[in-house]
Amino acid sequence: MGEPSQAAMNLTTEEKRLYGQLFQEADTDKLGIVTGEIALKFFQRTKLDFALLGEVRDGDIDGE
């Protein structure tokens, strides 16, 4: 694995706690990774629009 991205290093303490908690919830096998299959099931529970999830997956979250 590489170095954390600059964005990851700029998270607030509360954001780190929240995202860490969500990752732990998604990492059901406690392997330190979340596979695509697990991520799909995890994000389906959010009830977010599939088009929006596709944009997030593709890194196109600003609409460009």
C-alpha positions, -999 to +999 in steps of 0.1 A: +000+000+000+011+035-007+011+067+014-022+081+025-036+107+001-034+144+010-072+144+014-071+116+039-045+134+060-068+165+061-097+147+078-108+161+111-107+139+141-144+134+139-143+125+102-115+100+109-136+084+137-167+083+116-151+068+085-130+044+106-162+032+122-179+028+088-149+009+074-148-014+104-185-021+099-179-029+062-148-050+069-168-079+082-139-104+078-116-080+097-089-083+071-082-045+067-098-045+032-132-041+017-138-061-015-161-048-043-188-073-034-188-062+003-187-025-007-217-030-030-237-046-003-226-019+022-235+010-001-268-006-012-279-003+025-275+035+022-304+037-002-284+062-023-292+065-060-273+040-081-263+068-105-247+087-077-229+057-064-216+051-099-202+086-100-185+081-066-171+048-079-158+065-110-144+094-091-168+119-108-183+133-076-182+169-088-203+163-119-176+169-144 
